[in-house]
Every structure is written in structure tokens, then in C-alpha cells.
Amino acid sequence: MRLTTKLLVLPLASLFAVASVQANQPPVAQQSAQAQSQQKVMEIQTKLANVQEQVIEENTELKKQQDELQKSFNDVAAEAGFPKEKEEKFVALQQKLQQADPASEEAKKMQQQLIQYQKEFIQARTAIMNDPELQKKQQDYQSSLIAAMTEKEPKVQVWIQELNSMRGGAQ
């Protein structure tokens, strides 16, 4: 988990959620439509991410604005008790846990530590989301970014509308 801002990134849970197997599964045609819809969402996100990357590489002012926003996010997170060092420990612990035997005492201790980190992360995320200055910076950055992306690729607005429409249908 990172406290970074990325344009139009859906929560991973909504894109890659693994449905539990149930006795009343939807018909194959419905599953196929859902898979196609999910595929389309990922294609649009990839297109948008590619344009975003190109625009940021080409536009030093936008890159500077992005870096300043990231620094502001990190500062607010640190003030809320989740500094960059803790984020790095959190990520390392997640990776280490994936390699551990789930039944081991070590894995249980790591899980407890992860739960504590997750609580602290949620507090930091709440602080970030409730910081009006940071919200303003993020809105300004996103407006600048979308304008630059649209200038580079006029279809960006159509892709965003299509993605938002698909998200609305999935919710």
C-alpha cells in the first residue's frame, strides 16, 4: 500500500476481487459479460496510464507539481503517525509474510504487526483525505494532468467518461 496519488486508479479490490464459489453462480453468459467488462476497464486504465506517463515525462512543470503533491502526502501521513519509513517496513513485512509458513508462530506475529500497521495506515489515510489544503493541491494537480493528457490525446475525456460509466454500472 502506498500513499501516492495516481490518476484514475480503481481500488484493487474492485478490479481484482476474487468471487467466492457459491451454489447459485450467475449463468456463463453473465460471467462472460462481467469478464469482458473487467477486461475493458483494464484496457482503458492502461491507455490512460500510458498517456499520463508520457505527459509527465514531457512536462517538467507537471512532474514538479506531482513531486510536490507526493511530498505533501508524505508529510501529512508522517504527521498522522505513518512516516515513509513505516510504510517501507509495512511493505517489507507484507512481502515477508507471503514467504512464511502461515501456521508458524512467526507468521502469526507478522500478521499481528500488519494489523497494527493497517490501523495506523487507515488513520493516516483519513488525515490525508480530511486535509483541505492537500485536497486542493490534488484537485489542482488532477485538473492540470487531465488538461495535459487531453491535449496530447483527445480521446482521454471519452475514456474517462466510459470508465466512470462502467464503474457506475458495477457499483
N, C-alpha and C positions, 0 to 999 in steps of 0.2 A: 504494500500500500504506500502510495506516495502522496504527498501534499502538494502536488503540482497541478497546474491548470492545463487542460488540454481542451481544445475546441471540440464540441460535439461528441465527446466520448460518453457512450452509454455505460451505466454501471455493468460490470462484467456479469453480475448475477442475472441481469435481464437478457443478456445476449447468449450466455453460455450455460444457463441453468439446465441441469440435467433432471428431467422429469422422472419422478418415481414411477415404477411399474405398477399399474393398477389394473384391476379386473375389467373396468369399463374404459378401455382405451378408445380414443377417437378413431373413426374409420381411417383406413390407409390414405384415402384421398385427402382427408383433412390434415393428416400428418405430413403428407407431401406438400400441401399448400403452406403449412407452417414452416417447413424446411426451406421452401422456395422464398418465402417472405424473409426468413432469417438470412438466407444467402444474399438477397437483395440489399438488406440493411448493411451487411458486412461489405458488399461491393461499394455502396455509396460512401460508407465511412472510409474505406480505403482511398477512394477518389478524393474525398475531402482532405484526408490526411496528407496525401501526396501534394495537393495544391498548397496546403498550409505549409508543408516543409519547404517547398520551392520558394514561396513568398517570404518566409522568414529568412532563408538563406540569402535571398536577393535584396532584402530591405533591412539595412543596418539599424534604422530607427525603430522598426518593429521588433527586431531582435533585442535591442536595448530595453524597450518597453516590456518585453516578455521577461527579460532577466530581472528588471526592477520589480515586476509583479511577483516573480518567484521568490525574490529576496523578502518582499513584504509578507508573503505567505509563511516563509520560514520564520520570520521574526514574530509574527502573531502566534504561530504554533509553539515556538520556544517560550514565549511569554505565558502560554497556556499550559506549559509543562511537558511539551513534546518537542524537544530540540532535534536538530538534524542527527546528532549522534544517537539519540534514542530510536529514531526512525531506522537508522542503519542497523542497530542492534536488533530491532524488531524484524527486519527483513532477513537478516542473517539467521535469527532464531527460527523463523518460518522455514527457511531452506534446510537448516539442520534437522528440524523436526520431520521433514519429509523423508530424510535418510534414516531416521531412527526406527527401531522396533516399537510399534505403537503400544505394546503391552509392557514395555520396560519402565522402570521407575524413573529413569532419565527422561523418557518421553512424557510421562505424567507431569514431571516438574516443569518441563518446557511448555507444556500446554497451559499450566497454571500461570507461568510468566507471560505467555502470549495473551491470555485473558486479561491480565493486568495492563499490558501494553495496549490492547484493544480499547479498554476503558479510557485510558489516557488519550489515545488517538481520537476517540469519539468526543472527548472534552475539547481537544484542540480543534477538531473539525467544526464543532459548534461555535467556538470562539471565532474561527475564521469566517463562518457563514454569518455571524452576527456583527461583524466589524464593518460599519458603514463606509469607512474610508477604503477598505480593501474591496468591498463590493463595487464601489465607484471605479476604482482602478481596473478591476476585472471587466466591468462593463465597457469602459473606455478602450481597453485592450481588445476585447472581442469585437467592438464596433470597427476599430481600425483594421483588425485582422480580416474580418469579413469583407470590408470595403476593398482591401488589397487583393484578397482572394477572388472577389467578383471581377475586379479589374483584369486580373490575369486570366481567369476562366469564367466567362459569363454564365455558364450553367450552374455555378455554385448556388445561387439563390434557388434554382429549381431543385437541386439535390437536397438542400436544407429543407425546403417545403415538403418534398417527398419523404424525407427521413422523419420529419415531425409528424406527418400524416400516418406513416407506418407505425410510429411509436404510439400515437393516439389510438390506433386500432388494436394494438397489442395490450393496452392497459385496461 
